[in-house]
Every structure is written in C-alpha cells, then in structure tokens.
C-alpha cells in the first residue's frame, strides 16, 4: 500500500500551478523567477492542512484497526 502511494506521488510531482485568478495575474506581472517562488509558497501553505488531516486520518485508521 505504501509503495502504491509513493508511486502515485512520484507521478504527480511535475509542475503544479496552484494559483487563483488574482494570483495568476500578479505572477504574470512579476516575471518568471518570482512567479515560481509564488507558486512554491502557495503549495507550501496548502500542504500544511493536508498533512494535518492526513495525520489525523492515519491515527484514526490505526486506532480502529487495533480495536
């Protein structure tokens, strides 16, 4: 199961554009370098809630398996 999850993560690790329309317009005005930094920042901020929910889900799943 873990190897399947890792494989899926490796498949989707390509270039990701995580911007709303306002952020896209701002990034276009900034240029290529700062726009990539903005993309990275947005993805970094979006990762935290997903990591927290994933951790809680994993703990819940493990506690239900042992019962």
N, CA, C and O atoms as CSV, one atom per row, in Angstrom:
chain,resi,resn,atom,element,x,y,z
A,1,UNK,N,N,0.826,-1.193,0.000
A,1,UNK,CA,C,0.000,0.000,0.000
A,1,UNK,C,C,0.867,1.252,0.000
A,1,UNK,O,O,0.587,2.210,-0.721
A,2,UNK,N,N,1.918,1.239,0.811
A,2,UNK,CA,C,2.803,2.405,0.865
A,2,UNK,C,C,3.509,2.634,-0.459
A,2,UNK,O,O,3.678,3.773,-0.892
A,3,UNK,N,N,3.921,1.542,-1.103
A,3,UNK,CA,C,4.630,1.697,-2.373
A,3,UNK,C,C,3.706,2.251,-3.455
A,3,UNK,O,O,4.146,3.012,-4.317
A,4,UNK,N,N,2.434,1.875,-3.414
A,4,UNK,CA,C,1.475,2.426,-4.365
A,4,UNK,C,C,1.308,3.924,-4.140
A,4,UNK,O,O,1.281,4.697,-5.097
A,5,UNK,N,N,1.196,4.334,-2.886
A,5,UNK,CA,C,1.066,5.749,-2.553
A,5,UNK,C,C,2.301,6.520,-3.009
A,5,UNK,O,O,2.178,7.602,-3.583
A,6,UNK,N,N,3.486,5.972,-2.759
A,6,UNK,CA,C,4.722,6.625,-3.173
A,6,UNK,C,C,4.792,6.736,-4.693
A,6,UNK,O,O,5.219,7.764,-5.219
A,7,UNK,N,N,4.382,5.702,-5.392
A,7,UNK,CA,C,4.386,5.714,-6.852
A,7,UNK,C,C,3.461,6.795,-7.390
A,7,UNK,O,O,3.815,7.504,-8.333
A,8,UNK,N,N,2.282,6.926,-6.801
A,8,UNK,CA,C,1.338,7.957,-7.235
A,8,UNK,C,C,1.915,9.347,-6.983
A,8,UNK,O,O,1.779,10.237,-7.822
A,9,UNK,N,N,2.552,9.535,-5.840
A,9,UNK,CA,C,3.177,10.830,-5.557
A,9,UNK,C,C,4.269,11.162,-6.564
A,9,UNK,O,O,4.399,12.312,-6.985
A,10,UNK,N,N,5.045,10.172,-6.946
A,10,UNK,CA,C,6.098,10.411,-7.922
A,10,UNK,C,C,5.530,10.759,-9.290
A,10,UNK,O,O,6.138,11.528,-10.036
A,11,UNK,N,N,4.376,10.204,-9.625
A,11,UNK,CA,C,3.758,10.503,-10.909
A,11,UNK,C,C,3.244,11.942,-10.991
A,11,UNK,O,O,3.294,12.563,-12.053
A,12,UNK,N,N,2.756,12.464,-9.877
A,12,UNK,CA,C,2.135,13.784,-9.917
A,12,UNK,C,C,3.060,14.895,-9.448
A,12,UNK,O,O,2.597,16.006,-9.192
A,13,UNK,N,N,4.362,14.624,-9.328
A,13,UNK,CA,C,5.273,15.623,-8.809
A,13,UNK,C,C,5.684,16.655,-9.849
A,13,UNK,O,O,6.481,17.539,-9.535
A,14,UNK,N,N,5.183,16.580,-11.048
A,14,UNK,CA,C,5.550,17.528,-12.091
A,14,UNK,C,C,5.192,18.957,-11.729
A,14,UNK,O,O,4.878,19.256,-10.577
A,15,UNK,N,N,5.238,19.811,-12.690
A,15,UNK,CA,C,4.953,21.222,-12.462
A,15,UNK,C,C,3.490,21.383,-12.068
A,15,UNK,O,O,2.590,20.902,-12.756
A,16,UNK,N,N,3.272,22.060,-10.963
A,16,UNK,CA,C,1.926,22.261,-10.453
A,16,UNK,C,C,1.669,23.752,-10.388
A,16,UNK,O,O,2.493,24.506,-9.871
A,17,UNK,N,N,0.527,24.183,-10.912
A,17,UNK,CA,C,0.152,25.584,-10.860
A,17,UNK,C,C,-1.026,25.713,-9.911
A,17,UNK,O,O,-2.152,25.349,-10.251
A,18,UNK,N,N,-0.762,26.230,-8.723
A,18,UNK,CA,C,-1.797,26.326,-7.698
A,18,UNK,C,C,-2.093,27.791,-7.418
A,18,UNK,O,O,-1.748,28.317,-6.360
A,19,UNK,N,N,-2.729,28.432,-8.368
A,19,UNK,CA,C,-2.999,29.847,-8.209
A,19,UNK,C,C,-4.446,30.159,-8.557
A,19,UNK,O,O,-5.029,29.579,-9.473
A,20,UNK,N,N,-5.002,31.085,-7.806
A,20,UNK,CA,C,-6.311,31.612,-8.162
A,20,UNK,C,C,-6.115,32.625,-9.284
A,20,UNK,O,O,-4.978,32.894,-9.672
A,21,UNK,N,N,-7.178,33.181,-9.804
A,21,UNK,CA,C,-7.064,34.102,-10.936
A,21,UNK,C,C,-6.319,35.378,-10.549
A,21,UNK,O,O,-5.565,35.916,-11.360
A,22,UNK,N,N,-6.515,35.865,-9.343
A,22,UNK,CA,C,-5.822,37.081,-8.907
A,22,UNK,C,C,-4.324,36.809,-8.765
A,22,UNK,O,O,-3.497,37.621,-9.179
A,23,UNK,N,N,-3.987,35.670,-8.182
A,23,UNK,CA,C,-2.578,35.316,-8.022
A,23,UNK,C,C,-1.914,35.099,-9.382
A,23,UNK,O,O,-0.749,35.453,-9.563
A,24,UNK,N,N,-2.637,34.525,-10.327
A,24,UNK,CA,C,-2.093,34.308,-11.660
A,24,UNK,C,C,-1.759,35.631,-12.321
A,24,UNK,O,O,-0.685,35.784,-12.902
A,25,UNK,N,N,-2.663,36.579,-12.239
A,25,UNK,CA,C,-2.425,37.895,-12.841
A,25,UNK,C,C,-1.226,38.581,-12.189
A,25,UNK,O,O,-0.406,39.180,-12.884
A,26,UNK,N,N,-1.118,38.499,-10.872
A,26,UNK,CA,C,0.013,39.089,-10.154
A,26,UNK,C,C,1.310,38.413,-10.563
A,26,UNK,O,O,2.317,39.087,-10.781
A,27,UNK,N,N,1.297,37.084,-10.670
A,27,UNK,CA,C,2.506,36.344,-11.033
A,27,UNK,C,C,2.945,36.677,-12.454
A,27,UNK,O,O,4.144,36.726,-12.728
A,28,UNK,N,N,2.010,36.905,-13.352
A,28,UNK,CA,C,2.358,37.270,-14.720
A,28,UNK,C,C,3.071,38.617,-14.757
A,28,UNK,O,O,3.956,38.827,-15.587
A,29,UNK,N,N,2.702,39.515,-13.882
A,29,UNK,CA,C,3.331,40.830,-13.832
A,29,UNK,C,C,4.703,40.777,-13.176
A,29,UNK,O,O,5.549,41.626,-13.454
A,30,UNK,N,N,4.938,39.799,-12.313
A,30,UNK,CA,C,6.205,39.710,-11.593
A,30,UNK,C,C,7.344,39.212,-12.456
A,30,UNK,O,O,8.484,39.638,-12.275
A,31,UNK,N,N,7.067,38.334,-13.375
A,31,UNK,CA,C,8.116,37.708,-14.168
A,31,UNK,C,C,8.264,36.246,-13.798
A,31,UNK,O,O,7.571,35.746,-12.913
A,32,UNK,N,N,9.170,35.564,-14.480
A,32,UNK,CA,C,9.298,34.104,-14.344
A,32,UNK,C,C,9.831,33.672,-12.977
A,32,UNK,O,O,9.241,32.794,-12.349
A,33,UNK,N,N,10.911,34.255,-12.508
A,33,UNK,CA,C,11.526,33.839,-11.239
A,33,UNK,C,C,10.628,34.048,-10.037
A,33,UNK,O,O,10.369,33.097,-9.299
A,34,UNK,N,N,10.141,35.269,-9.815
A,34,UNK,CA,C,9.257,35.496,-8.672
A,34,UNK,C,C,7.945,34.712,-8.767
A,34,UNK,O,O,7.372,34.340,-7.743
A,35,UNK,N,N,7.469,34.462,-9.987
A,35,UNK,CA,C,6.237,33.691,-10.154
A,35,UNK,C,C,6.431,32.253,-9.680
A,35,UNK,O,O,5.533,31.671,-9.071
A,36,UNK,N,N,7.597,31.683,-9.958
A,36,UNK,CA,C,7.875,30.324,-9.476
A,36,UNK,C,C,7.958,30.299,-7.951
A,36,UNK,O,O,7.497,29.355,-7.310
A,37,UNK,N,N,8.548,31.338,-7.382
A,37,UNK,CA,C,8.599,31.444,-5.927
A,37,UNK,C,C,7.213,31.577,-5.324
A,37,UNK,O,O,6.934,31.021,-4.262
A,38,UNK,N,N,6.349,32.312,-6.001
A,38,UNK,CA,C,4.972,32.469,-5.529
A,38,UNK,C,C,4.230,31.129,-5.583
A,38,UNK,O,O,3.489,30.785,-4.662
A,39,UNK,N,N,4.436,30.384,-6.662
A,39,UNK,CA,C,3.834,29.049,-6.777
A,39,UNK,C,C,4.300,28.142,-5.645
A,39,UNK,O,O,3.498,27.438,-5.031
A,40,UNK,N,N,5.585,28.165,-5.378
A,40,UNK,CA,C,6.136,27.336,-4.310
A,40,UNK,C,C,5.548,27.718,-2.959
A,40,UNK,O,O,5.229,26.848,-2.149
A,41,UNK,N,N,5.406,29.004,-2.716
A,41,UNK,CA,C,4.822,29.468,-1.456
A,41,UNK,C,C,3.375,29.037,-1.293
A,41,UNK,O,O,2.960,28.627,-0.209
A,42,UNK,N,N,2.617,29.129,-2.362
A,42,UNK,CA,C,1.211,28.716,-2.312
A,42,UNK,C,C,1.112,27.219,-2.026
A,42,UNK,O,O,0.292,26.792,-1.213
A,43,UNK,N,N,1.943,26.430,-2.690
A,43,UNK,CA,C,1.920,24.986,-2.459
A,43,UNK,C,C,2.371,24.649,-1.045
A,43,UNK,O,O,1.828,23.734,-0.426
A,44,UNK,N,N,3.346,25.369,-0.530
A,44,UNK,CA,C,3.826,25.152,0.831
A,44,UNK,C,C,2.715,25.433,1.837
A,44,UNK,O,O,2.516,24.663,2.776
A,45,UNK,N,N,1.997,26.526,1.646
A,45,UNK,CA,C,0.905,26.859,2.558
A,45,UNK,C,C,-0.260,25.878,2.440
A,45,UNK,O,O,-0.943,25.612,3.429
A,46,UNK,N,N,-0.492,25.342,1.257
A,46,UNK,CA,C,-1.585,24.395,1.061
A,46,UNK,C,C,-1.237,23.017,1.623
A,46,UNK,O,O,-2.135,22.239,1.948
A,47,UNK,N,N,0.041,22.710,1.739
A,47,UNK,CA,C,0.454,21.387,2.200
A,47,UNK,C,C,0.122,21.158,3.673
A,47,UNK,O,O,-0.250,20.050,4.059
A,48,UNK,N,N,0.252,22.190,4.490
A,48,UNK,CA,C,0.060,22.032,5.938
A,48,UNK,C,C,-1.316,21.481,6.304
A,48,UNK,O,O,-1.379,20.511,7.060
A,49,UNK,N,N,-2.425,22.045,5.808
A,49,UNK,CA,C,-3.731,21.473,6.174
A,49,UNK,C,C,-3.902,20.028,5.695
A,49,UNK,O,O,-4.489,19.204,6.396
A,50,UNK,N,N,-3.388,19.726,4.503
A,50,UNK,CA,C,-3.495,18.355,4.011
A,50,UNK,C,C,-2.678,17.399,4.871
A,50,UNK,O,O,-3.112,16.275,5.125
A,51,UNK,N,N,-1.512,17.825,5.319
A,51,UNK,CA,C,-0.691,16.984,6.179
A,51,UNK,C,C,-1.372,16.743,7.523
A,51,UNK,O,O,-1.340,15.627,8.042
A,52,UNK,N,N,-1.978,17.762,8.082
A,52,UNK,CA,C,-2.665,17.610,9.369
A,52,UNK,C,C,-3.848,16.663,9.248
A,52,UNK,O,O,-4.021,15.770,10.078
A,53,UNK,N,N,-4.657,16.854,8.225
A,53,UNK,CA,C,-5.817,15.974,8.019
A,53,UNK,C,C,-5.353,14.548,7.738
A,53,UNK,O,O,-5.963,13.594,8.221
A,54,UNK,N,N,-4.291,14.394,6.968
A,54,UNK,CA,C,-3.762,13.066,6.685
A,54,UNK,C,C,-3.261,12.375,7.946
A,54,UNK,O,O,-3.489,11.179,8.132
A,55,UNK,N,N,-2.586,13.115,8.806
A,55,UNK,CA,C,-2.087,12.552,10.057
A,55,UNK,C,C,-3.240,12.127,10.961
A,55,UNK,O,O,-3.210,11.038,11.534
A,56,UNK,N,N,-4.243,12.967,11.091
A,56,UNK,CA,C,-5.413,12.624,11.921
A,56,UNK,C,C,-6.125,11.406,11.343
A,56,UNK,O,O,-6.531,10.512,12.085
A,57,UNK,N,N,-6.275,11.367,10.031
A,57,UNK,CA,C,-6.913,10.218,9.394
A,57,UNK,C,C,-6.127,8.932,9.597
A,57,UNK,O,O,-6.705,7.871,9.831
A,58,UNK,N,N,-4.819,9.031,9.508
A,58,UNK,CA,C,-3.973,7.853,9.705
A,58,UNK,C,C,-4.086,7.339,11.135
A,58,UNK,O,O,-4.217,6.136,11.360
A,59,UNK,N,N,-4.034,8.259,12.107
A,59,UNK,CA,C,-4.161,7.856,13.510
A,59,UNK,C,C,-5.520,7.225,13.784
A,59,UNK,O,O,-5.613,6.242,14.519
A,60,UNK,N,N,-6.572,7.786,13.197
A,60,UNK,CA,C,-7.913,7.240,13.372
A,60,UNK,C,C,-8.000,5.848,12.758
A,60,UNK,O,O,-8.574,4.940,13.358
A,61,UNK,N,N,-7.438,5.676,11.574
A,61,UNK,CA,C,-7.444,4.389,10.902
A,61,UNK,C,C,-6.675,3.352,11.715
A,61,UNK,O,O,-7.129,2.216,11.854
A,62,UNK,N,N,-5.504,3.731,12.260
A,62,UNK,CA,C,-4.710,2.793,13.055
A,62,UNK,C,C,-5.430,2.408,14.343
A,62,UNK,O,O,-5.377,1.250,14.756
A,63,UNK,N,N,-6.104,3.368,14.984
A,63,UNK,CA,C,-6.788,3.060,16.235
A,63,UNK,C,C,-8.007,2.160,15.980
A,63,UNK,O,O,-8.365,1.362,16.847
A,64,UNK,N,N,-8.635,2.270,14.836
A,64,UNK,CA,C,-9.771,1.400,14.521
A,64,UNK,C,C,-9.323,0.000,14.129
A,64,UNK,O,O,-10.081,-0.955,14.299
A,65,UNK,N,N,-8.127,-0.142,13.617
A,65,UNK,CA,C,-7.611,-1.461,13.241
A,65,UNK,C,C,-7.255,-2.286,14.471
A,65,UNK,O,O,-7.448,-3.502,14.465
A,66,UNK,N,N,-6.750,-1.669,15.504
A,66,UNK,CA,C,-6.298,-2.377,16.679
A,66,UNK,C,C,-7.442,-2.795,17.584
A,66,UNK,O,O,-7.281,-3.694,18.409
A,67,UNK,N,N,-8.599,-2.153,17.440
A,67,UNK,CA,C,-9.724,-2.425,18.331
A,67,UNK,C,C,-10.389,-3.679,18.036
A,67,UNK,O,O,-11.356,-4.037,18.708
